[in-house]
Amino acid sequence: MNNRHVMTGIPPLPIPCHNLLKLQTALPPMPDTPTFSTPPSDALYTPGLHPGLHLLSDPGPAWHKARSGTITSLTLSETPEIRARWETELRRIARHRHFDSVIELNTRPALFEDARFIRTFTALNNRWFMNGAGGGRLMTKYGRSYKSEYPGADFNADLRQHYEQAQANAEPVPIWSGDITGLDFALDARNLHNYYHFMKETFCNLCLLAEIDGFSGQINIHCPGAEPSGFITRYLDALFPELAGRVRFQGEPAHYDRVLGAFTPDYYLFQAPPGAIPPLDPLIGRRLQWDPTLPNADVMKTLSMNAYSRSLRLLRERALRAIEGQDFPHLPKRFWVGRAVEGKRARTVEAEPKIIAGLQKRGFEVIYFEKLSPLEQIALMARAEVMVSYHGAGFTNLLYAHPQAHVIELGTLQSGVLRWSDFMGFAHAAGCTYTVAVADYDYDGPEALPPLRGGTLHPVAISDTGIAQLMAHIDAL
């Protein structure tokens, strides 16, 4: 899957009347608790327009075309409504969410001034900084709060106005020429226990430190509840031994006059002035639902299906270097990934014993990522021919897969519609084949099918017929 979009400079539009009172008053200093009671043009930071962001060197283009993985789907459900709804979703993705080329976003080290880390968000110069995954969290929080603050406002229209003004008035992001000796490097994090979120959104950006000449500061990771899970320290020891004793998990809020960090040009695609980035138009199909001035959740999901951060590629390369010259003869090349944890994060499949029995006849073994060291997990994927498992954070390890590997995720209509895009970037960075297999729900609620949204991700149910179809697909590989 792939895509592209172009930015055009559009003159600022008249300010909507419901915003006038807010714009007449100077913004107070940003509080330590996030509030979103001002319109986007007052609340959001624009690189190249507002002070506070410098790149450390000329980064080159903000994005470039990249190789892609192969993204496929398999329908195993026996429920006609699920099959019909999934086919509709596949057609919608093909028509409206597919770029002509995958792109790599050129994430680079940067210098931030007057930087605040508040909850899981970042602010520069008393404005919210839309940057990477933290920008996505901001957009969700802001949209909900803004609609509550202005019941009659059109949030999308006001957001579009802000980005049109940004494109019309911003300059290219400046390059820092001053001294950075002794500055720390800071990142935000959604949490310190979810493997997928931490590795994709935070951990990968540690790779940028190798590009900062003479960096000698501390690395501060800001997140509410700053006690890291064990996997974080194990991966730090395995992949970043040179940072031993320098990574600190800090709470929030925190403020820096100057600090180094990671700048991902995802939201910048919608703010850059004409000529500052390569145009995206050549990569966007005629039917693509893409708005060059509206990075709302729907548009950003399309981007996530067709783009990945340069930091992910750097993490993959670092991980594969870490296992060079080592032998892992005990690791299988065909395997089913079980889940060793219990409690609310357990997401088992009732038919798992039947699935495993069928796979074992085909030379598969059962493994648990939780029982393997970081280097074993990396080597397992780097050697893999076929991996099969049910939906979960373990698919983050797609990033380390061999380009010829086939990785099959057993999920539901719910995980397919809401979560498929989560792992596509890993598959593109690895160049492997990633298949989502949509089965039925393990669900006994009052409705015929559970609602797609609502907070509960329902586990998989798969019939004997579905298992037979899964095995036939594996045999065809």
C-alpha positions in Angstrom: 0.0 0.0 0.0 1.2 3.5 -0.7 0.3 7.2 -1.0 1.1 10.8 -1.5 -0.3 14.3 -1.1 0.7 17.9 -2.1 0.6 21.1 -0.1 -0.5 24.2 -1.7 -0.4 27.7 -0.2 -3.9 29.1 0.3 -4.5 32.6 1.6 -5.9 32.8 5.2 -9.6 32.6 5.4 -11.8 35.0 7.4 -11.9 34.0 11.1 -15.2 32.4 12.1 -17.3 34.6 14.3 -17.3 32.1 17.2 -13.5 32.5 17.4 -13.3 36.3 17.5 -13.4 36.8 21.2 -10.7 34.2 21.8 -8.4 35.8 19.2 -8.6 39.2 20.7 -7.0 38.0 24.0 -3.4 37.1 24.3 -2.8 33.5 25.3 -1.9 33.0 28.9 1.1 30.8 29.7 0.3 27.2 29.0 -0.8 25.4 32.2 0.6 22.1 33.4 -2.7 20.4 32.8 -3.7 20.3 29.1 -6.6 22.5 28.1 -7.9 23.0 24.6 -10.2 26.0 25.0 -8.7 28.1 22.2 -9.2 27.8 18.5 -6.6 25.9 16.4 -4.9 29.1 15.1 -4.2 30.1 18.7 -3.5 26.7 20.2 -1.4 24.8 17.6 2.3 25.2 16.9 3.5 25.8 13.3 7.1 24.9 12.4 8.8 27.8 10.5 6.2 30.3 11.8 6.4 30.2 15.6 9.8 30.2 17.3 11.0 27.1 19.1 12.0 24.5 16.5 15.3 24.1 14.7 16.8 21.2 12.8 20.4 20.3 13.6 21.4 20.1 9.9 19.9 20.2 6.5 17.6 17.1 6.6 17.0 16.7 2.9 13.4 16.0 1.7 10.7 15.6 4.3 9.8 12.2 2.7 10.9 9.9 -0.1 9.4 6.9 -1.9 10.3 3.6 -0.1 9.9 -0.1 -0.7 6.7 -1.6 0.5 5.6 -4.8 2.1 2.9 -6.9 0.7 -0.4 -6.3 2.5 -3.1 -8.9 2.0 -6.3 -10.2 3.5 -7.9 -13.5 4.1 -11.6 -13.9 5.1 -12.3 -16.9 7.5 -15.6 -15.8 8.9 -18.7 -17.9 8.4 -21.0 -15.0 9.2 -22.5 -13.4 6.0 -22.7 -10.0 7.5 -19.1 -10.0 8.6 -17.9 -11.2 5.2 -20.0 -8.5 3.4 -18.8 -5.8 5.7 -15.2 -6.8 5.4 -15.4 -6.9 1.6 -16.8 -3.4 1.7 -13.9 -2.3 3.9 -11.4 -3.8 1.5 -12.9 -2.0 -1.4 -12.9 1.3 0.5 -9.3 0.9 1.4 -8.3 0.1 -2.2 -10.2 3.0 -3.6 -9.7 5.7 -1.0 -6.7 4.9 1.2 -4.1 3.6 -1.2 -1.1 5.7 -2.3 0.8 4.8 -5.4 3.9 4.4 -3.4 4.8 3.9 0.2 6.8 6.7 1.7 9.4 7.0 4.5 8.9 10.1 6.6 12.3 11.7 7.3 12.4 11.9 11.1 15.4 13.8 12.2 17.0 15.1 15.4 16.0 18.7 16.3 16.4 21.4 18.9 13.3 22.5 20.8 13.1 25.8 22.8 10.6 26.5 25.5 9.5 22.9 25.4 6.9 21.4 27.8 6.0 17.8 28.3 2.5 17.6 29.7 0.9 14.2 30.2 1.7 12.4 26.9 1.8 15.6 24.9 4.5 18.1 23.9 4.2 21.9 23.6 6.6 24.5 22.1 6.3 28.2 22.7 3.0 27.8 24.6 1.4 26.0 21.7 0.6 22.3 21.3 3.2 20.6 19.0 1.7 18.2 16.5 4.6 15.8 16.1 4.5 12.0 15.5 2.3 9.8 17.7 2.0 12.5 20.4 0.5 14.7 17.7 -2.1 12.0 17.1 -3.0 11.8 20.8 -3.2 15.6 20.8 -5.6 15.7 17.9 -8.0 13.2 19.5 -8.0 15.1 22.8 -8.3 18.5 21.2 -11.1 17.5 18.9 -13.2 16.2 21.8 -12.5 19.2 24.0 -13.0 21.7 21.3 -16.4 20.4 20.4 -17.4 20.6 24.0 -16.1 24.2 24.3 -17.8 25.3 21.1 -20.9 23.2 20.6 -21.8 25.1 17.5 -18.4 25.1 15.9 -17.2 23.0 13.0 -13.9 21.6 14.3 -12.8 20.3 10.9 -13.5 23.7 9.2 -11.5 25.6 12.0 -8.7 23.1 11.8 -8.5 23.4 8.0 -8.4 27.2 8.4 -5.4 26.9 10.7 -3.4 24.6 8.3 -4.2 26.8 5.3 -2.9 29.8 7.3 0.2 27.8 8.2 1.0 26.9 4.6 0.5 30.5 3.5 2.6 32.1 6.2 5.3 29.7 7.4 8.9 29.6 6.3 11.1 26.5 5.9 12.2 25.1 9.3 15.4 26.9 10.3 18.7 25.2 10.9 20.4 25.5 14.3 23.9 26.9 14.2 24.6 27.4 18.0 26.2 25.2 20.5 24.3 22.1 21.8 27.0 20.9 24.3 25.4 19.4 27.4 21.8 19.5 26.2 19.6 16.6 27.1 17.4 14.6 24.6 13.7 14.3 25.5 10.8 12.2 24.2 7.2 11.8 25.2 5.6 8.4 25.6 2.0 7.2 25.7 2.8 4.7 28.4 5.6 2.5 29.6 4.0 -0.9 29.5 2.5 -1.4 26.0 5.1 -3.0 23.7 3.6 -1.7 20.5 3.2 1.9 21.5 6.5 2.3 23.2 8.6 0.6 20.5 6.9 2.3 17.5 6.5 5.8 19.0 9.3 6.3 21.4 12.1 3.7 21.5 12.8 3.9 17.8 13.7 7.6 18.1 16.7 6.7 20.3 18.4 5.7 17.0 18.7 9.4 16.2 21.2 10.0 18.9 23.9 8.5 16.8 23.5 11.4 14.4 24.0 14.1 17.0 27.7 14.9 17.0 29.2 15.1 20.5 26.0 14.3 22.3 26.8 13.8 26.0 23.5 14.6 27.7 20.9 12.5 29.4 17.9 10.9 27.6 14.7 11.8 29.4 11.5 9.9 28.6 8.4 11.7 29.9 5.2 9.8 30.7 2.6 9.7 33.5 3.5 6.9 35.8 7.2 6.7 35.0 8.0 3.1 36.1 9.1 1.2 32.9 8.2 -2.4 32.1 10.9 -4.9 32.0 10.9 -5.2 28.2 12.1 -1.6 28.0 15.2 -2.1 30.1 16.0 -5.4 28.3 15.8 -3.8 24.9 17.8 -0.8 26.0 20.6 -3.1 27.3 20.5 -5.2 24.1 20.3 -2.5 21.4 21.7 0.6 23.1 24.4 -0.5 25.5 26.2 2.8 24.9 23.4 4.6 26.7 23.8 2.6 29.9 23.0 4.8 32.9 21.9 7.7 30.8 18.2 7.0 30.1 15.8 8.3 32.7 12.1 7.8 32.9 10.7 11.0 34.1 7.2 12.0 35.1 5.4 15.1 33.8 5.0 18.0 33.6 8.5 19.1 32.7 9.9 22.3 31.1 13.1 22.9 29.1 14.5 26.2 27.9 16.3 24.1 25.3 16.3 20.4 24.7 17.0 18.0 21.8 14.3 15.7 20.4 12.9 14.0 17.4 10.9 15.8 14.7 8.7 13.6 12.5 7.3 15.5 9.5 3.9 13.8 9.5 1.8 16.8 10.6 4.3 19.1 8.9 3.1 17.7 5.6 0.0 19.9 6.2 1.9 22.9 7.4 4.9 23.3 5.1 5.0 26.3 2.8 4.9 25.8 -1.0 8.2 24.4 -2.2 9.5 23.3 1.3 8.6 19.6 0.8 8.2 17.4 -2.3 4.6 17.5 -3.6 2.5 14.5 -2.7 0.0 14.8 -5.5 1.7 12.4 -7.9 1.2 9.6 -5.4 -2.4 10.2 -4.7 -5.1 8.4 -6.7 -8.0 10.4 -8.1 -10.4 8.8 -5.7 -8.3 9.1 -2.6 -10.1 10.8 0.3 -7.2 13.1 1.2 -7.3 16.7 2.3 -4.0 18.6 2.2 -5.1 21.0 4.9 -7.0 18.6 7.3 -4.9 16.2 9.3 -7.8 14.8 11.2 -8.0 11.1 12.4 -9.3 9.8 9.1 -6.6 11.5 7.0 -3.9 10.5 9.4 -5.1 6.9 9.3 -4.7 6.9 5.5 -1.1 8.3 6.0 -0.3 5.5 8.5 -1.3 2.9 6.0 1.1 4.3 3.5 4.0 5.7 5.4 6.5 4.9 8.2 9.1 6.9 10.1 12.7 6.8 9.2 13.4 6.0 12.9 11.7 2.6 12.4 14.0 1.7 9.5 17.0 2.8 11.7 15.8 0.6 14.5 15.4 -2.4 12.2 18.9 -1.9 10.8 20.4 -1.5 14.3 18.6 -4.7 15.5 19.7 -6.8 12.6 23.3 -5.6 13.2 23.0 -6.7 16.8 22.5 -10.3 15.8 25.1 -10.5 13.1 27.5 -13.4 13.5 25.4 -15.1 16.1 23.8 -18.5 15.7 20.3 -19.2 16.9 19.7 -22.9 16.0 17.1 -23.4 18.6 14.7 -20.9 17.0 12.1 -22.3 14.5 11.4 -20.8 11.1 7.7 -21.6 11.2 5.9 -20.9 14.4 2.6 -20.0 16.2 3.0 -17.2 18.7 1.1 -17.8 21.9 0.6 -15.3 24.7 2.1 -16.0 28.1 0.5 -13.1 30.0 -2.7 -13.4 31.9 -5.4 -11.0 33.0 -6.8 -8.1 31.1 -4.1 -8.3 28.4 -4.7 -12.0 27.7 -6.4 -12.4 24.3 -6.6 -16.1 23.7 -8.5 -18.1 21.0 -10.7 -20.9 22.2 -9.8 -23.0 19.2 -6.1 -22.5 19.7 -5.3 -26.2 20.4 -7.0 -27.1 17.1 -5.0 -24.4 15.3 -1.7 -25.5 16.8 -2.4 -29.2 16.0 -2.9 -28.2 12.3 0.2 -26.1 12.3 2.3 -28.7 13.9 1.5 -31.1 11.1 3.1 -28.5 8.9 6.3 -28.2 10.8 5.3 -25.3 13.1 6.4 -24.9 16.7 4.8 -22.8 19.5 6.8 -19.9 20.9 6.1 -17.1 23.3 7.8 -13.7 22.7 7.7 -13.0 26.5 10.0 -16.0 27.1 12.6 -14.9 24.6 15.4 -12.3 25.0 15.3 -9.3 22.8 18.0 -10.6 20.5 16.2 -14.0 20.2 13.0 -12.2 19.2 14.8 -10.2 16.6 16.6 -13.3 15.3 13.4 -15.3 15.3 11.8 -12.8 12.9 14.9 -12.3 10.8 14.9 -16.1 10.1 11.2 -16.6 9.9 9.4 -18.2 7.0 5.9 -18.1 8.4 4.5 -16.6 11.6 0.9 -17.0 12.7 -0.8 -15.5 15.8 -3.9 -13.7 17.0 -4.1 -9.9 17.1 -1.8 -8.3 19.6 1.2 -6.2 20.3 3.6 -9.0 19.3 3.1 -8.0 15.7 5.4 -5.1 16.5 8.1 -7.6 15.7 7.1 -7.5 12.1 9.7 -4.8 11.9 12.5 -7.4 12.1 11.0 -9.9 9.7 12.9 -11.4 6.7 11.7 -9.8 3.5 10.5 -13.2 2.3 8.6 -13.9 5.5 4.8 -14.4 5.6 3.2 -13.0 8.8 -0.5 -13.9 9.4 -2.6 -12.2 11.9 -5.8 -13.9 13.1 -8.3 -11.2 13.9 -11.9 -10.0 13.7 -13.8 -7.5 11.7 -13.2 -5.1 14.7 -9.4 -5.5 14.8 -9.3 -5.4 11.0 -11.2 -2.2 10.6 -9.7 -0.4 13.6 -6.2 -1.8 14.0 -5.0 -3.1 10.6 -3.1 0.1 10.0 -1.2 -0.2 13.3 1.2 -2.8 11.9 1.4 -1.9 8.2 4.3 0.5 8.7 6.4 -2.4 10.3 5.6 -4.6 7.3 6.6 -1.8 4.8 9.9 -1.1 6.6 10.7 -4.9 6.6 9.4 -5.5 3.1 7.6 -8.7 4.2 4.1 -10.1 3.5 1.6 -9.3 6.1 -1.9 -10.9 6.0 -4.8 -10.1 8.2 -7.2 -13.0 8.5 -10.7 -11.9 9.6 -12.6 -14.6 11.5 -15.7 -14.5 13.7 -16.1 -13.0 17.2 -16.1 -14.8 20.5 -19.1 -12.9 21.7 -22.4 -13.6 23.4 -23.8 -10.1 23.8 -27.3 -8.9 23.1 -26.6 -7.7 19.5 -26.0 -10.1 16.6 -22.5 -8.5 16.3 -20.6 -6.3 18.8 -20.2 -2.6 18.0 -16.9 -1.8 16.3 -16.1 0.9 18.7 -16.7 1.2 22.4 -13.5 0.3 24.1 -13.7 -3.5 24.2 -11.7 -5.5 21.7 -13.4 -8.8 21.4 -11.4 -12.0 21.0 -11.4 -14.3 18.0 -13.7 -17.3 17.4 -12.9 -19.5 14.4 -14.8 -22.6 13.2 -13.4 -25.9 11.9 -14.1 -24.6 8.4 -12.2 -21.4 9.1 -9.2 -23.4 10.5 -9.2 -25.6 7.3 -9.2 -22.4 5.2 -6.3 -21.1 7.2 -4.3 -24.3 6.8 -5.0 -24.3 3.0 -3.7 -20.8 2.8 -0.5 -21.8 4.6 -0.1 -24.9 2.3 -0.4 -22.6 -0.7 2.6 -20.6 0.5 
